Amino acid sequence: MLFYKGYISTFNDIRQSLPPVFFNKIKTLGFDQFLQSVDLNVNSYHLDDMIGRYIGNYQFHLKDKILRVTLKDIGFIFSLPYSGAVIQVSRKYDIEYATPLWQKYFNVKQVTSVMVKDVFTSVALSTNYDEENVNDICRLWFCLLCSCFLTPTSKTMIPLKLFYYLDRFEDIPRLNWSQYIFDQIFDNMESACYSDRHREKTGVKVNECIVRKRILL
């Protein structure tokens, strides 16, 4: 919820300044559901309970049942495709991230969500809305959406290899976004569970434990 509020407040601050063509492009790409502001409330006790019920392998123990979350579930929840080219952002994949977008606006190896917010706001408030600039605004919006809502990390950094996938604008709808979200959600879940188990056994709070919980939804 904390990260979602960061996304929606940043976007709402400049919403009225964006040209209609921006909204049309996002709609064409199939992501216009994220342009709407919704009241998203997460009960911290429910979140703790959910983490406590996670038993690994994408499964939760609920009374006498085992609930398994699937890739299709994620696609349904977010109204996103759950097939297509996989977005590979881990270190083991050799993917070129030094795209024109990265070189033009960031050119550093640690791109944080705060940097993304600042760059997106600055570019979106410019008066130049030619096709190239609007496409850049759309790409930066994707960076904002991912780093602050869809796939946030405890270190609040955006994977550099994501820039590779955003570079080819026309391919964005063909990517398996649900798989990318699915993988990050359960990476966060595993980390949060480890933090909780460590705290229960030792009484020592693991650094970033609370942050890891907050990024799960």
C-alpha positions in Angstrom: 0.0 0.0 0.0 2.9 2.4 0.8 4.4 1.9 -2.6 1.0 2.1 -4.4 0.4 5.5 -2.8 3.8 6.6 -4.0 2.8 5.7 -7.5 -0.7 7.1 -7.6 0.3 10.4 -5.8 3.1 11.0 -8.3 0.9 10.2 -11.3 -2.1 12.3 -10.0 0.2 15.3 -9.5 0.8 15.5 -13.2 -2.2 13.8 -14.7 -3.9 17.0 -15.9 -0.7 18.1 -17.7 -0.4 14.9 -19.8 -1.6 15.1 -23.4 -4.5 12.8 -24.6 -2.1 10.9 -26.8 -0.3 9.5 -23.7 -3.5 8.0 -22.4 -4.4 6.6 -25.8 -1.0 4.9 -26.1 -1.3 3.4 -22.7 -4.8 2.1 -23.5 -3.5 0.6 -26.8 -0.8 -1.2 -24.9 -3.4 -2.7 -22.6 -2.4 -1.0 -19.3 -5.1 1.7 -18.9 -6.5 -0.1 -15.9 -3.5 1.4 -13.9 -4.4 4.9 -14.9 -7.3 4.9 -12.5 -7.0 5.9 -8.8 -8.5 3.3 -6.5 -8.8 3.1 -2.7 -6.4 0.3 -1.9 -6.3 -0.6 1.8 -4.3 -3.4 3.2 -4.8 -4.6 6.8 -1.4 -5.3 8.3 -2.8 -8.1 10.4 -4.2 -9.8 7.4 -0.8 -9.4 5.7 1.0 -11.0 8.6 -1.5 -13.8 8.6 -1.0 -14.4 4.9 2.7 -14.6 5.3 2.3 -17.0 8.2 0.1 -19.3 6.0 2.6 -19.4 3.2 4.1 -22.9 2.9 6.2 -22.5 -0.2 5.8 -23.5 -3.8 3.2 -20.7 -4.4 0.9 -22.3 -1.8 -1.0 -21.2 1.3 -2.5 -23.4 4.1 -6.0 -22.3 4.9 -7.7 -24.5 7.5 -8.0 -27.9 5.9 -7.2 -26.7 2.4 -4.2 -25.8 0.4 -4.6 -22.8 -1.9 -2.2 -22.5 -4.8 -1.7 -19.3 -6.7 -1.2 -19.7 -10.4 0.1 -17.5 -13.2 -3.4 -17.3 -14.6 -4.7 -15.9 -11.3 -2.2 -13.1 -11.5 -3.2 -12.4 -15.0 -6.9 -12.2 -14.0 -6.2 -10.0 -10.9 -4.2 -7.4 -12.9 -6.0 -7.9 -16.3 -2.7 -8.6 -18.0 -1.5 -11.2 -20.4 -0.1 -14.4 -18.8 1.6 -15.7 -22.0 4.1 -14.3 -24.4 7.8 -13.5 -24.2 9.2 -13.8 -20.7 10.8 -10.8 -19.1 14.2 -11.9 -17.8 15.7 -9.4 -15.4 17.9 -11.7 -13.1 21.7 -11.5 -13.2 22.1 -14.8 -14.9 20.8 -13.5 -18.2 23.1 -11.5 -20.4 20.8 -8.7 -21.6 21.9 -5.2 -22.7 20.3 -2.6 -20.5 22.1 0.5 -21.9 19.2 1.5 -24.1 18.7 5.1 -25.4 16.1 5.6 -22.6 18.5 4.6 -19.8 21.4 6.6 -21.3 19.3 9.7 -21.8 17.6 9.9 -18.4 19.6 7.8 -15.9 23.0 6.5 -17.0 23.7 5.0 -13.6 23.7 1.4 -12.5 21.4 1.9 -9.5 18.0 3.4 -10.6 15.8 3.9 -7.6 12.1 4.5 -7.5 12.8 8.0 -6.3 14.9 8.7 -9.4 12.1 7.3 -11.6 9.5 9.5 -9.9 11.7 12.6 -10.4 12.6 11.9 -14.0 9.0 10.9 -15.0 7.6 14.1 -13.5 10.2 16.3 -15.1 9.8 14.8 -18.6 6.0 14.6 -18.3 5.7 18.3 -17.5 7.8 19.3 -20.5 6.0 21.1 -23.3 7.4 19.0 -26.0 4.9 16.3 -26.9 6.2 15.0 -30.2 6.0 11.2 -30.8 9.4 10.4 -29.5 9.0 12.3 -26.3 5.5 10.9 -25.7 6.9 7.4 -26.2 9.6 8.2 -23.6 6.9 9.4 -21.2 5.1 6.1 -21.6 8.3 4.1 -21.0 9.0 6.2 -17.9 5.5 5.6 -16.7 6.1 1.9 -17.0 9.2 2.3 -14.9 7.2 4.2 -12.3 4.4 1.6 -12.3 6.8 -1.3 -11.9 9.1 0.2 -9.3 6.3 1.6 -7.2 3.5 -0.9 -7.6 3.6 -3.9 -9.8 7.1 -5.3 -9.0 8.7 -3.2 -6.2 11.7 -4.6 -4.3 12.9 -4.0 -0.7 15.7 -1.9 -2.1 13.3 0.2 -4.2 15.4 -0.3 -7.3 14.3 -1.1 -10.8 16.1 -3.9 -12.6 18.3 -2.4 -15.2 17.4 -5.1 -17.7 13.8 -4.0 -17.7 15.0 -1.1 -19.9 15.7 -3.5 -22.7 12.1 -4.7 -22.8 10.7 -1.1 -22.7 13.0 0.0 -25.5 10.9 -1.9 -28.2 7.7 0.0 -27.6 5.6 -2.1 -30.0 6.5 -5.3 -28.2 5.3 -4.3 -24.8 1.8 -5.9 -25.2 3.5 -9.2 -26.3 5.4 -9.6 -23.1 4.4 -11.9 -20.3 3.9 -9.3 -17.6 2.0 -11.7 -15.3 5.0 -14.0 -15.1 7.2 -11.0 -14.2 4.8 -9.9 -11.4 4.3 -13.5 -10.3 8.0 -14.1 -9.8 8.5 -10.8 -7.9 5.6 -11.4 -5.6 6.8 -14.8 -4.5 10.4 -13.6 -4.3 9.1 -11.0 -1.8 7.0 -13.6 -0.1 9.9 -15.9 0.4 12.0 -13.1 1.8 9.2 -11.9 4.2 8.7 -15.5 5.4 12.4 -15.9 6.1 12.5 -12.6 8.0 9.5 -13.7 10.2 11.0 -17.2 10.9 14.3 -15.7 11.8 12.7 -13.2 14.2 10.6 -15.9 15.8 13.7 -18.1 16.4 16.1 -15.5 17.5 14.1 -12.5 18.6 16.2 -10.4 16.3 14.4 -8.3 13.7 15.8 -8.8 10.3 16.7 -5.6 8.4 14.0 -4.5 6.0 11.5 -7.1 7.3 8.7 -4.6 7.5 9.5 -3.2 4.1 9.4 -6.6 2.6 5.9 -7.1 4.0 4.7 -3.8 2.6 5.8 -4.6 -0.9 3.8 -7.9 -1.2 0.6 -6.3 -2.4 
